[in-house]
């Protein structure tokens, strides 16, 4: 029995007999009608067939008893059917409901089953809404507990659950005299009780409950004109209505956690109410609510805190003036993982750009928040006798303190004790700068798939002088040209006259147009020269550029014409693969043992949103049929489509721009290279016979483009190390000569074979074994893994790990 049932008053035998009087006869009558109606198509509601018209003429006592009978059926039948409409239709009208009827209905619910159609809730909700307050007085504790249980019940369908909460809540409010409806801001999440506790006076102000109820009634992202006129009337007649709207939304922006669906619906209406205010303060609040609603928990990046609110707020924000809409939407464009919300963000950005005369790419560039930092990436402020500095160091935001120009190691205790508010604001700023840095890194790397050029002035202002973007732009290779045909590559350099592009010899390259350099457009000699230059100068690029993999169309792909099978038929560890897919900005449905869950299509826009790549993958069934989690998936085709207005048109791979094709295939290669079971050094010990052939063939396979770049990087790095005389590179392997044995490390999978008998060696090496060796990029974990293994094996006589030593001795 549910907890709330223990709070119900006990029915006397006499009361029970009165409630159940005529129940058997009414049950027979209504079942006969349902039997006659069963010949109609299942899409017809029973209450809409001709036979039902006779039921509507039954005496009120017969309809009452029939409603009770169907309530009993809906709550206790072992084969329940969706009797929602039947119960509601029978209970409709001025029927003589009593307190005892409600108690009897609630008892039936408590001892019966809770089915997902929610039919067992229909009659108690109707009766509770019809009874007089005096008849509900002693039922308030039980009904309060029931509502609390229902708002957290995710098993029952949303509509019948919401209807029951609303109607029972209405009865409770009449019985208790509550000003704020029980079904609003309920305790289905943490925000409802918080808002009631902190804003109780505002919520109960004259006219505000009616305003909130109207806001919660909005059913769609776009508010109809009639709904908007009504909200204007309510705002005009409620003196504190505007303050209530702002206060609730301010509280949510500060709350920053997932909401219950009912609260999400309320906030959706509230952002429309807020949009009636044209001032800058309302715009700023709308921007903060949008960002909070579209954000998602780290462990569930595809599930926003308040999706309904986010979708509506994004639409409204795009039509507002000022900088905050641009910055908020641009940040969401690179951080949101939910497909529906991401689609709305892209549409809103396009709409905003059209209103302001900007392209979508310009919107993204101009929207990057500088957070008040100077061009050198610093913001200094006095905190009592100390100076606090928020600064961008590398790709991280840091908070440091100093006193009298002397740097301090941490946050001074006096600041923590006396300036807690200022310290909190500074830490929030560091967090915001960090989020902007992360989003900007993704955006700048995405430019590699675009044919984009800038004027010299726009380029220097947006990529070299902006305190956030500059941390990436100043470490990338760019090209400049005077005629758009002949391009000269170089690195940014600040001269007395401003920024210029200097080639490898240090000469300033002439030109008034700038574009981002990509190795797919360069000759082999030029690519190799830039790789050597990056290593020689000690430059660490924010992502692979000089060492970036290039994927050119193959004859096999020309023959398949519409798709690429280059990375098909691999076995991936699904959880890691799915996480990496999403981290790289691809959208994908989850695989699972449900209808439609056996295959998925991951998609990502390229080329400034004009192209889309699709990576198909399928579930690999578990050998243990009792397990329902997805452990592995298999890879399939990669396809491409071109944007055609609001739709995507499938496009042959031969027509895909080289930059788009190369960048998309690079991502898919990354998914396979990092999450394939062939890259798991412990796989050989698992004994999975069904994948053994794949593991063995892939673990020693021909090198992919990413592995070939890794090989080139190793060829340049290893001569600079203290193990240079113990290593050499062959076509597919790094050979390491130890003291105990010699080894071959595959450059693709990182797997190790011991010579001379090719015995497999399992080592999970620590990545810090490379010491102070400078790496030109940090987005290839396999490069670090191979280097750490090489350092370990070159000194195999110093290994103390008994697991490894046992393998060496064997």
C-alpha positions in Angstrom: 0.0 0.0 0.0 1.3 3.5 -0.9 2.4 5.7 2.0 -0.4 8.2 1.4 -3.0 5.4 1.8 -2.1 5.0 5.5 -3.5 8.6 6.0 -6.9 7.7 4.7 -9.9 7.6 7.1 -11.5 4.2 7.5 -14.8 3.5 5.8 -17.5 1.9 7.9 -19.2 -1.2 6.6 -22.4 0.8 6.1 -20.6 3.5 4.1 -18.9 0.8 2.0 -22.3 -0.8 1.2 -23.8 2.5 0.2 -20.9 3.2 -2.2 -21.0 -0.3 -3.8 -24.8 -0.4 -4.0 -25.8 -1.3 -7.6 -22.1 -1.8 -8.6 -22.6 -5.3 -10.0 -25.6 -4.4 -12.2 -23.9 -1.2 -13.5 -20.7 -3.2 -14.3 -22.7 -5.6 -16.4 -24.5 -2.8 -18.3 -21.4 -0.9 -19.1 -19.4 -4.0 -20.2 -22.2 -4.8 -22.7 -21.8 -1.4 -24.2 -18.0 -1.8 -24.3 -18.4 -5.2 -26.0 -20.6 -3.7 -28.7 -18.2 -0.9 -29.2 -15.2 -3.2 -29.6 -15.9 -3.8 -33.3 -14.7 -0.3 -34.1 -11.1 0.5 -35.1 -8.8 0.9 -32.2 -8.1 4.5 -33.1 -11.8 5.5 -32.4 -12.4 6.5 -28.8 -15.2 4.4 -27.3 -17.0 7.5 -26.2 -17.3 8.6 -29.8 -19.1 5.6 -31.2 -22.9 5.5 -31.7 -23.5 3.0 -28.9 -22.1 5.4 -26.3 -24.9 7.9 -26.9 -27.3 5.7 -24.9 -25.0 5.8 -21.9 -25.2 9.6 -21.8 -29.0 9.2 -21.2 -28.6 6.8 -18.2 -29.8 8.0 -14.8 -27.2 9.7 -12.7 -27.1 6.9 -10.1 -26.4 4.3 -12.9 -23.7 6.4 -14.4 -22.1 7.0 -11.0 -22.1 3.2 -10.3 -20.8 2.5 -13.8 -18.0 5.0 -13.2 -17.0 3.3 -10.0 -17.1 -0.1 -11.7 -14.8 1.1 -14.5 -12.5 2.7 -11.9 -12.3 -0.7 -10.2 -11.5 -2.4 -13.5 -8.8 0.2 -14.4 -7.0 -0.3 -11.1 -7.3 -4.0 -10.5 -7.6 -5.8 -13.9 -4.7 -8.0 -14.8 -5.1 -7.0 -18.4 -5.8 -3.2 -18.1 -7.1 -1.2 -21.1 -7.0 2.5 -21.6 -10.3 3.4 -19.8 -9.4 7.0 -19.3 -12.1 8.4 -21.7 -14.7 5.9 -20.4 -14.2 6.8 -16.8 -14.2 10.6 -17.5 -17.3 10.4 -19.7 -19.2 8.4 -17.1 -18.2 10.8 -14.3 -19.0 13.9 -16.3 -22.0 16.0 -15.2 -23.7 16.8 -11.9 -23.4 13.4 -10.3 -24.0 12.9 -6.5 -20.4 12.3 -5.5 -19.7 11.9 -1.8 -16.7 11.9 0.5 -17.2 8.2 0.9 -17.0 7.7 -2.8 -13.6 9.4 -2.9 -12.2 7.4 0.0 -13.4 4.2 -1.7 -11.8 5.2 -5.0 -8.5 6.0 -3.2 -8.6 2.6 -1.4 -9.0 0.9 -4.8 -6.0 2.8 -6.1 -3.8 1.9 -3.1 -4.5 -1.8 -3.3 -4.5 -2.1 -7.1 -1.8 -1.7 -9.7 -0.5 1.6 -11.2 -0.6 1.3 -15.0 1.1 3.7 -17.3 -2.2 4.8 -18.9 -3.1 6.5 -15.6 -6.8 5.4 -15.9 -6.9 4.6 -12.2 -6.4 8.3 -11.4 -9.2 9.7 -13.5 -12.2 9.1 -11.1 -10.4 10.2 -7.8 -9.4 13.4 -9.6 -12.9 14.1 -10.8 -14.5 13.5 -7.4 -11.9 15.5 -5.5 -12.5 18.4 -7.8 -16.3 18.3 -7.3 -16.5 17.9 -3.5 -17.1 20.8 -1.2 -14.2 22.0 1.0 -15.9 20.6 4.2 -16.0 17.1 2.8 -12.3 17.2 1.9 -11.1 18.6 5.3 -10.0 15.3 6.9 -8.6 14.0 3.6 -6.1 16.9 3.1 -3.0 15.0 4.6 -3.7 11.9 2.4 -4.3 14.0 -0.8 -1.2 16.1 -0.2 0.9 13.0 0.1 -0.8 11.5 -3.0 0.0 14.6 -5.1 3.6 14.5 -3.8 3.9 10.9 -5.0 2.3 11.6 -8.3 4.5 14.5 -9.3 7.5 12.2 -8.9 5.9 9.2 -10.7 7.6 8.9 -14.1 5.8 5.6 -14.9 2.4 7.1 -15.5 1.9 9.0 -18.8 2.3 12.8 -18.6 -1.2 13.9 -19.5 -3.3 11.7 -17.1 -0.7 12.4 -14.4 -0.8 16.1 -14.9 -4.6 16.1 -15.1 -4.9 14.2 -11.8 -2.4 16.5 -10.1 -4.3 19.6 -11.3 -7.8 18.4 -10.3 -6.8 17.0 -7.0 -4.7 20.1 -6.3 -7.7 22.3 -7.1 -9.8 20.4 -4.5 -6.9 20.7 -1.9 -6.7 24.5 -2.5 -10.4 25.0 -1.9 -10.2 22.9 1.2 -7.1 24.6 2.6 -7.6 28.2 1.3 -4.1 28.2 -0.3 -3.5 31.2 -2.6 -0.9 29.6 -4.8 -2.3 26.5 -6.6 -0.8 23.2 -5.3 -0.1 22.0 -8.8 2.2 24.9 -9.4 5.9 24.8 -8.2 5.2 21.5 -6.5 7.9 19.3 -4.9 8.5 17.2 -8.0 11.9 18.9 -8.2 14.0 21.0 -5.8 13.1 24.3 -7.5 9.4 24.3 -6.6 9.8 24.2 -2.8 12.7 26.6 -3.0 10.6 29.1 -5.0 7.7 28.8 -2.6 9.9 29.3 0.4 11.8 32.3 -0.9 9.0 34.0 -3.0 5.9 33.0 -1.0 4.7 36.6 -0.5 5.2 37.5 -4.2 3.5 34.3 -5.4 0.4 34.9 -3.3 0.0 38.6 -4.3 -3.3 39.6 -5.8 -3.6 38.4 -9.4 -0.3 36.5 -9.4 -1.8 32.9 -8.9 -4.1 33.5 -11.9 -1.1 34.8 -14.0 1.0 31.7 -13.1 -1.9 29.3 -13.9 -2.2 31.0 -17.3 1.5 30.7 -18.0 1.4 27.0 -17.1 -1.4 26.5 -19.7 0.8 27.2 -22.7 1.0 24.0 -24.7 3.4 24.9 -27.5 6.8 26.8 -27.8 5.1 29.6 -29.7 2.3 31.4 -27.8 -1.0 32.0 -29.8 -2.1 35.6 -30.1 -5.1 35.0 -27.9 -2.9 33.6 -25.1 -0.6 36.6 -25.4 -3.5 39.0 -25.1 -4.7 37.2 -22.0 -1.2 37.4 -20.4 -1.1 41.1 -21.1 -4.4 41.6 -19.3 -3.2 39.6 -16.3 0.0 41.6 -16.1 -1.9 44.8 -16.3 -4.3 43.8 -13.5 -1.8 42.2 -11.2 0.3 45.0 -9.5 3.1 42.5 -8.7 2.7 40.3 -11.8 5.9 41.6 -13.6 7.9 41.3 -10.4 6.7 37.8 -9.8 7.7 36.8 -13.4 11.1 38.2 -13.0 11.7 36.8 -9.5 10.8 33.3 -10.5 13.0 33.4 -13.6 15.9 35.0 -11.6 15.6 32.2 -9.1 15.7 29.6 -11.8 18.8 31.2 -13.5 20.5 30.9 -10.1 19.2 27.4 -9.4 20.8 25.8 -12.5 19.5 22.2 -12.0 17.0 20.0 -13.9 13.3 20.8 -13.6 10.2 18.7 -13.4 8.2 18.7 -16.6 5.3 20.7 -14.9 7.7 23.4 -13.8 9.3 23.4 -17.2 5.9 24.1 -18.7 5.3 27.0 -16.2 8.7 28.6 -17.0 8.0 28.3 -20.7 4.9 30.5 -20.2 6.9 32.8 -17.9 9.5 33.6 -20.5 6.8 34.6 -22.9 5.4 36.8 -20.2 8.9 38.3 -19.7 9.2 38.9 -23.4 6.4 41.5 -23.1 9.0 43.7 -21.4 11.3 45.4 -24.1 14.0 46.8 -21.8 17.6 45.7 -21.6 17.2 44.2 -18.1 14.6 41.8 -19.4 16.8 40.9 -22.3 19.7 40.1 -20.0 17.4 38.0 -17.8 16.0 36.1 -20.8 19.6 35.4 -21.9 20.5 33.9 -18.5 17.4 31.8 -18.3 18.0 30.5 -21.9 21.6 29.5 -21.0 20.4 27.8 -17.8 17.5 26.0 -19.4 19.6 24.7 -22.3 22.5 23.6 -20.1 22.6 19.9 -19.1 24.1 17.8 -16.3 27.6 16.6 -17.1 26.5 12.9 -16.9 23.5 13.5 -19.2 24.6 16.1 -21.8 21.7 15.3 -24.1 19.0 16.2 -21.5 18.7 20.0 -20.9 17.6 21.3 -17.5 14.4 22.6 -19.0 14.0 21.7 -22.6 10.5 23.3 -23.1 11.7 26.6 -21.6 14.9 26.5 -23.6 13.1 26.0 -27.0 10.7 28.9 -26.3 13.4 31.2 -24.8 15.8 30.6 -27.8 13.1 31.7 -30.2 12.3 34.8 -28.2 16.0 35.8 -27.6 16.7 35.9 -31.3 14.4 38.8 -31.7 15.9 41.0 -29.0 18.5 43.8 -29.4 21.8 44.0 -27.7 24.9 41.8 -27.4 23.7 39.3 -24.8 21.4 37.4 -27.3 24.2 37.0 -29.8 26.7 35.8 -27.2 24.3 33.5 -25.5 23.1 31.8 -28.7 26.6 31.5 -30.1 27.8 29.8 -26.9 24.9 27.4 -27.0 25.7 26.6 -30.6 28.9 24.9 -29.5 27.9 23.5 -26.2 24.3 22.1 -26.6 24.1 18.4 -27.3 20.4 18.0 -27.5 19.4 17.7 -31.1 16.0 19.5 -30.8 17.5 22.4 -28.9 20.6 22.6 -31.2 18.3 22.9 -34.2 16.5 25.8 -32.6 19.7 27.5 -31.8 20.9 27.3 -35.4 17.6 28.6 -36.6 17.7 31.4 -34.1 21.2 32.4 -35.0 20.3 32.5 -38.7 17.3 34.6 -37.9 19.3 37.0 -35.7 22.0 37.3 -38.4 19.4 38.1 -41.0 17.9 40.9 -38.8 21.3 42.4 -38.2 22.8 41.9 -41.7 25.4 39.3 -40.6 26.2 35.8 -41.9 25.8 32.9 -39.4 29.6 32.6 -39.2 30.0 36.3 -38.4 27.3 36.0 -35.7 29.4 33.3 -34.1 32.6 35.3 -34.3 31.2 38.6 -33.0 29.3 36.9 -30.2 32.4 35.6 -28.4 32.3 37.1 -24.9 35.5 38.9 -23.8 34.3 38.9 -20.1 35.9 42.3 -19.7 39.5 40.9 -20.1 42.1 43.0 -21.8 43.6 41.9 -25.1 46.4 40.1 -23.2 43.8 37.9 -21.4 43.8 39.5 -18.0 41.4 41.3 -15.6 42.8 42.7 -12.5 40.6 44.0 -9.6 41.3 45.1 -6.0 39.9 42.9 -3.2 40.7 44.7 0.0 44.5 45.0 0.3 45.0 42.3 -2.4 45.0 42.4 -6.2 43.1 39.5 -7.8 43.8 38.6 -11.4 41.7 36.5 -13.7 43.8 35.5 -16.6 43.9 33.1 -19.5 47.0 30.8 -19.2 47.3 28.4 -22.1 43.7 27.2 -22.6 42.7 27.6 -19.0 41.3 30.4 -16.9 43.1 31.0 -13.6 42.5 33.1 -10.5 45.6 34.4 -8.7 46.2 36.9 -5.9 49.1 39.2 -5.1 49.9 41.8 -2.5 52.2 44.7 -3.2 53.2 43.1 -6.5 54.2 39.9 -4.7 52.4 36.8 -6.1 50.7 34.6 -3.5 50.4 30.8 -3.7 46.6 30.6 -3.1 43.6 32.5 -2.0 44.5 34.5 1.2 42.6 33.4 4.3 41.6 37.0 4.8 39.9 37.1 1.4 37.9 34.0 2.2 36.8 35.4 5.6 36.1 39.0 4.7 35.4 39.1 1.0 33.4 35.9 0.4 31.0 37.7 -2.0 33.8 39.1 -4.2 35.6 35.8 -4.2 32.5 34.0 -5.3 32.0 36.4 -8.2 35.6 36.0 -9.3 35.3 32.2 -9.2 32.1 32.4 -11.2 34.0 34.6 -13.7 36.8 32.0 -14.0 34.1 29.3 -14.6 32.5 31.5 -17.3 35.8 32.2 -19.0 36.6 28.5 -19.0 33.3 27.7 -20.6 33.9 30.3 -23.3 37.4 29.0 -23.9 36.1 25.4 -24.4 33.4 26.5 -26.8 35.7 28.7 -28.8 38.2 25.9 -29.2 35.5 23.8 -30.8 34.4 26.7 -33.0 37.9 27.6 -34.2 38.7 24.0 -35.0 35.4 23.8 -36.9 36.7 26.5 -39.3 39.1 23.9 -40.8 36.1 22.5 -42.7 35.1 25.9 -44.1 36.2 27.8 -47.2 36.3 31.1 -45.3 38.3 34.3 -45.8 38.7 37.4 -43.7 39.9 40.9 -44.3 43.2 41.7 -42.5 41.5 44.0 -40.1 38.7 41.6 -39.2 41.1 38.7 -38.9 43.5 40.6 -36.5 40.6 42.0 -34.4 38.7 38.7 -34.1 41.5 36.1 -33.9 44.6 37.9 -32.5 43.3 40.7 -30.3 40.3 39.1 -28.7 41.3 37.9 -25.2 39.6 34.5 -25.6 40.1 33.7 -29.3 43.6 34.9 -29.4 44.8 32.0 -27.2 44.1 29.8 -30.2 44.5 32.2 -33.2 48.1 33.2 -32.3 49.2 29.5 -32.4 47.8 28.6 -35.8 49.1 28.8 -39.3 47.3 31.2 -41.5 47.5 32.1 -45.2 47.4 35.5 -46.8 46.8 36.6 -50.4 46.4 39.7 -52.5 44.5 38.2 -55.4 42.7 35.1 -53.8 44.7 32.7 -56.0 48.3 32.7 -54.7 48.5 32.2 -50.9 51.5 32.4 -48.6 51.4 30.6 -45.2 52.8 31.9 -42.0 52.3 32.4 -38.3 50.9 35.6 -36.7 53.6 38.0 -35.5 53.1 41.4 -33.7 55.2 44.1 -35.3 55.4 47.8 -34.5 52.6 48.4 -37.1 50.3 45.7 -35.8 49.8 42.1 -36.6 51.3 40.4 -39.7 51.8 36.9 -41.1 55.4 35.8 -41.1 56.5 32.8 -43.2 59.0 30.1 -41.9 61.9 32.4 -42.7 60.4 35.2 -40.7 59.5 37.4 -43.8 56.2 39.3 -43.6 53.8 37.9 -46.2 51.9 40.5 -48.3 48.2 40.4 -48.8 44.9 41.8 -47.6 42.9 38.5 -47.4 43.4 35.8 -44.7 42.3 32.2 -44.4 43.1 29.3 -42.1 45.8 27.0 -43.4 44.8 23.3 -43.9 47.3 20.6 -45.1 44.7 19.3 -47.6 45.4 22.4 -49.7 49.2 22.2 -49.3 51.9 20.2 -51.0 53.6 17.4 -49.2 56.9 19.3 -49.0 55.1 22.3 -47.5 53.3 20.1 -44.9 56.5 18.4 -43.9 58.3 21.8 -43.6 55.6 23.2 -41.3 55.8 20.1 -39.1 59.5 20.6 -38.7 59.1 24.3 -38.0 56.4 23.7 -35.3 58.7 21.2 -33.6 61.9 23.4 -34.0 60.2 26.5 -32.5 58.6 24.6 -29.6 55.1 25.7 -30.7 52.2 23.7 -29.1 49.2 24.2 -31.4 45.7 24.1 -29.7 44.8 21.2 -31.9 46.4 19.3 -34.7 47.0 21.6 -37.7 50.5 21.1 -39.1 50.3 17.4 -38.1 46.6 17.1 -39.1 45.5 14.0 -40.9 44.4 14.3 -44.5 41.7 12.1 -46.0 41.4 12.0 -49.7 38.8 10.3 -51.8 39.8 6.7 -52.7 38.9 4.7 -55.8 36.7 2.4 -53.7 34.7 5.4 -52.5 34.4 6.7 -56.1 32.9 3.3 -57.0 30.4 3.2 -54.1 29.5 6.7 -55.1 27.0 7.6 -52.4 28.9 6.4 -49.3 32.3 5.5 -47.8 33.0 2.1 -46.3 36.5 3.0 -45.2 35.8 2.7 -41.5 33.1 0.0 -41.7 33.1 -3.4 -39.9 35.0 -2.2 -36.8 33.9 -3.3 -33.3 33.8 -0.4 -30.8 33.3 -0.2 -27.1 30.0 1.5 -27.3 29.9 3.7 -24.2 33.3 5.2 -24.9 32.4 5.6 -28.6 29.1 7.3 -27.8 30.8 9.7 -25.3 33.5 10.6 -27.9 31.0 11.1 -30.7 29.1 13.6 -28.5 32.3 15.3 -27.3 33.2 15.9 -30.9 29.9 17.6 -31.5 28.0 14.8 -33.3 24.4 14.1 -32.5 23.3 10.5 -32.1 20.5 8.4 -30.8 21.3 5.8 -28.2 21.6 2.1 -29.1 19.5 -0.3 -27.0 17.4 -3.4 -27.1 14.2 -1.6 -27.8 12.3 -1.0 -31.0 14.4 1.3 -33.2 17.4 1.0 -30.9 19.4 -1.6 -32.9 21.0 1.0 -35.2 21.8 4.7 -35.0 23.0 7.5 -37.2 25.4 10.1 -35.8 25.3 13.4 -37.6 27.4 16.6 -37.5 27.3 19.8 -39.6 30.5 20.8 -41.5 31.5 23.6 -43.8 29.8 26.3 -41.8 26.6 24.3 -41.5 26.1 23.8 -45.3 27.1 20.1 -45.2 26.3 17.2 -42.9 28.1 13.9 -42.4 26.3 10.8 -41.1 28.1 8.0 -39.4 26.0 4.8 -39.2 26.6 2.2 -36.5 24.7 -0.8 -35.1 24.2 -2.6 -31.8 26.2 -5.8 -31.3 24.1 -8.2 -29.3 25.4 -9.6 -26.0 26.1 -13.3 -25.9 24.4 -13.3 -22.5 20.7 -12.8 -23.4 20.0 -11.7 -19.8 22.1 -8.6 -20.3 20.3 -5.5 -21.8 23.1 -3.0 -21.7 25.0 -2.3 -25.0 28.7 -3.2 -24.6 29.7 -3.1 -28.3 28.7 -1.6 -31.6 29.8 -2.2 -35.1 30.6 0.6 -37.6 29.0 1.0 -41.0 28.8 3.6 -43.8 29.6 7.3 -43.7 27.3 9.4 -45.9 27.0 13.1 -46.8 24.2 15.6 -47.4 24.1 19.2 -48.6 21.8 21.8 -47.0 18.9 22.8 -49.2 16.9 25.4 -47.3 15.5 23.6 -44.3 16.2 20.1 -45.6 19.2 18.0 -46.4 19.8 16.5 -49.8 22.0 13.3 -50.0 25.1 14.0 -52.0 27.6 11.6 -53.7 31.0 11.6 -52.0 32.7 12.8 -55.2 30.8 16.1 -54.8 31.8 16.7 -51.2 34.3 19.5 -50.8 37.8 18.2 -49.8 37.9 20.1 -46.5 34.5 18.8 -45.5 35.3 15.2 -46.5 38.7 15.2 -44.8 37.4 16.7 -41.5 34.4 14.3 -41.3 36.5 11.2 -42.0 39.1 12.4 -39.5 36.4 12.4 -36.8 35.3 8.9 -37.7 38.9 7.7 -37.8 39.2 9.1 -34.3 36.2 7.2 -33.0 37.5 3.9 -34.4 41.1 4.5 -33.4 40.3 5.4 -29.8 37.4 3.1 -29.0 38.0 0.0 -31.1 38.6 -3.2 -29.0 41.8 -3.5 -31.0 43.2 -0.5 -29.0 42.5 -2.2 -25.7 45.7 -3.6 -24.3 43.8 -5.9 -22.0 41.5 -7.4 -24.7 43.7 -10.4 -25.4 43.0 -11.7 -21.9 39.2 -11.6 -22.2 38.8 -14.7 -24.3 36.0 -13.3 -26.6 36.3 -15.8 -29.4 33.8 -14.1 -31.6 35.9 -10.9 -31.9 39.4 -12.6 -31.8 39.9 -12.5 -35.6 38.9 -8.8 -35.8 41.1 -7.9 -32.8 44.1 -9.7 -34.2 43.8 -8.3 -37.7 43.1 -4.8 -36.6 45.8 -4.8 -34.0 48.5 -5.2 -36.7 46.6 -3.6 -39.6 47.9 -1.2 -42.2 48.2 2.3 -40.8 45.3 4.7 -41.1 45.9 8.4 -41.9 45.9 9.2 -38.2 48.5 6.5 -37.5 50.6 7.7 -40.4 50.7 11.3 -39.0 51.6 9.7 -35.6 54.4 7.9 -37.3 55.7 11.2 -38.8 55.5 12.9 -35.4 57.5 10.0 -33.8 60.1 10.2 -36.6 60.7 13.9 -35.6 60.3 13.5 -31.8 62.3 10.3 -31.1 65.7 11.7 -32.2 65.3 14.4 -29.5 64.9 11.8 -26.8 67.4 9.9 -24.6 66.2 6.6 -26.0 67.0 7.5 -29.6 69.6 4.8 -29.9 67.2 2.1 -28.7 64.3 2.7 -31.1 63.6 2.6 -34.9 60.5 2.9 -37.0 59.4 0.4 -39.6 56.3 0.5 -41.9 53.8 -0.2 -39.1 55.7 -0.4 -35.9 58.0 1.3 -33.5 60.8 -1.2 -32.6 62.2 -0.8 -29.1 65.4 -2.6 -27.9 65.3 -3.3 -24.2 67.8 -5.0 -22.0 65.7 -8.1 -21.4 63.8 -8.4 -24.7 63.0 -6.5 -27.9 59.5 -5.2 -28.8 57.3 -4.0 -31.6 54.6 -1.4 -30.8 51.9 -1.1 -33.5 51.5 2.6 -34.5 47.8 2.3 -34.9 46.6 0.2 -32.0 49.5 0.7 -29.6 49.6 -3.1 -29.0 53.0 -4.6 -28.2 54.5 -7.9 -29.5 57.7 -9.3 -28.0 60.5 -10.6 -30.2 61.4 -13.1 -31.4 58.2 -15.2 -30.8 55.6 -12.4 -31.3 54.2 -13.0 -27.8 51.6 -10.4 -26.8 52.6 -8.1 -24.0 49.8 -6.3 -22.1 50.9 -3.0 -20.6 48.6 -0.2 -19.5 51.3 2.5 -19.4 51.1 5.8 -17.6 51.1 8.8 -19.9 53.5 10.9 -17.8 56.5 8.6 -18.7 57.4 11.0 -21.6 58.9 13.4 -19.1 59.5 16.9 -20.5 59.3 15.9 -24.1 57.6 18.7 -26.1 54.6 17.5 -28.1 53.3 19.7 -30.9 49.7 18.9 -30.1 47.8 17.3 -27.2 44.8 15.8 -29.0 46.2 12.4 -29.9 46.2 10.2 -26.7 47.6 7.3 -28.6 50.8 9.2 -29.4 51.4 9.8 -25.7 50.6 6.1 -24.9 53.1 4.8 -27.5 55.8 7.1 -26.3 55.2 6.1 -22.6 55.4 2.4 -23.6 58.6 3.0 -25.5 60.3 4.8 -22.6 59.2 1.9 -20.3 60.3 -0.9 -22.5 63.7 0.7 -23.4 64.4 0.5 -19.7 62.7 -2.9 -19.1 65.4 -3.9 -16.6 64.0 -1.3 -14.2 60.4 -2.5 -14.4 59.1 -3.6 -11.0 55.5 -4.4 -11.9 55.1 -8.2 -11.2 52.4 -8.6 -13.8 54.6 -7.2 -16.6 57.7 -9.1 -15.3 55.7 -12.3 -15.4 54.9 -11.7 -19.1 58.6 -10.9 -19.9 59.8 -14.1 -18.2 57.3 -16.2 -20.0 
